[in-house]
Amino acid sequence: MKSSSPRNDDPIRRGEIRRHWLAAWVGLVVVLFVGPALLIAWEQRASRTFERLSWEATLDPNSPDPGMAPAEDVPTDRARRVSIGFYLETMEDFSLHDSQWKGVLDVWCRWKDDPDAAGGLDFDPFDHLIAVNGMITDRKILREIHEAGEHFVLQRLTLSFTRTFRIVNFPLDRHLLLASFENSAHPRQDLLFVPDQDTSAVSARVAMTGYKILRSHAVESPHSYQTSRGLPGVAPDQRGAWSQPRFAIVIDRKGWGLLVKMFQALLISVAVALLACFIKPIHVDPRFGLGIGALFACVANSYLVGTYVPEGSEFSLADAINLLGIATILVSLTQSTISLWIYESLGNQKLSRRFDWVSFWTILLVFLTSLALCLAGAVSRS
């Protein structure tokens, strides 16, 4: 007696299997792409938030620098007050890869005679002035005024600073450049710098390739070292505190030009790889040759991107986009392999062509969606 239930070779049953199978493939591709893209977007947004909080702490005299212990609290009621201001004349070099920047900075100080204060009448704040995390490679006195116990000295300093730049959002990155100084001869209880916020500025002639200057700040923060540095008569655990005037400059990437130039080859490579979906899978040379050639182009592009940033463990937006392109091409090659198996082993040409069509639009849309998610997280202004 024949069973009335549909057999596996029933056309309706086969159609349902094909639909479920294609739906499972589409779901797998969506999960493989969108899941990691959401994690990368979250990381990009979290980096922006951490960046903002770190800058606020760096520019807040009442907060310790990120990752640093609070400065030792010392009385400053009897300290000599010296007004200090800054004017960035030129930006000679900015290297993300070498973690340094160089510039010419005009620095001026105003103070009054105080024979009872540190340094006495011969006090000069530029004596023993050092650049923190940097070097003063040249200095020139531009002007001096000494009248009725009041003093004004303007010097032009050529500076070189080392700074570790965060590259998580590169090439949509922004950075805080810090020109920090200390007078090594006078601790904070003897000498307190007062930032001249009204006249500190950046010259309109200052230009940086690929970046624009958003704003600048003149601030003063207490700073302590983790050792007494062996000073005679000082306890080993006495850290001391020094007045550290800072000129902070916020720079931001100028537009999306660098991103487009860096990844135009990658985007074309992904498009070329997806074109293989319109070639019969039995034509293995062009079908697989397009994807393999595109894969080599993506790998070469990742090496090019690596020349822009310093070596380190941070995973940048550029790395994420390169990985997204490579993953897309690998999925397209996997799809071609499955399509060839359906075409030859199963002998189902119609299903193979339908699989190609569905895969083309699925991979294309999830690639664009994942890319948009990564970029949205990077441009977040949290």
HELIX and SHEET records of a PDB file:
HELIX    1   1 PRO A   11  THR A   58  1                                  48    
HELIX    2   2 GLY A  120  ASP A  122  5                                   3    
HELIX    3   3 GLY A  257  LEU A  275  1                                  19    
HELIX    4   4 ALA A  276  PHE A  278  5                                   3    
HELIX    5   5 VAL A  284  GLY A  306  1                                  23    
HELIX    6   6 LEU A  317  GLU A  344  1                                  28    
HELIX    7   7 GLN A  349  ALA A  378  1                                  30    
SHEET    1   A 5 GLY A 134  GLU A 147  0                                        
SHEET    2   A 5 GLU A 150  THR A 162 -1                                        
SHEET    3   A 5 GLN A 100  LYS A 112 -1                                        
SHEET    4   A 5 ARG A  80  SER A  95 -1                                        
SHEET    5   A 5 LEU A 191  PRO A 195  1                                        
SHEET    1   B 5 GLY A 134  GLU A 147  0                                        
SHEET    2   B 5 GLU A 150  THR A 162 -1                                        
SHEET    3   B 5 GLN A 100  LYS A 112 -1                                        
SHEET    4   B 5 ARG A  80  SER A  95 -1                                        
SHEET    5   B 5 ALA A 201  VAL A 202  1                                        
SHEET    1   C 4 LEU A 129  VAL A 132  0                                        
SHEET    2   C 4 ARG A 174  ASN A 183 -1                                        
SHEET    3   C 4 TRP A 242  ARG A 253 -1                                        
SHEET    4   C 4 TYR A 211  HIS A 223 -1                                        
END                                                                             
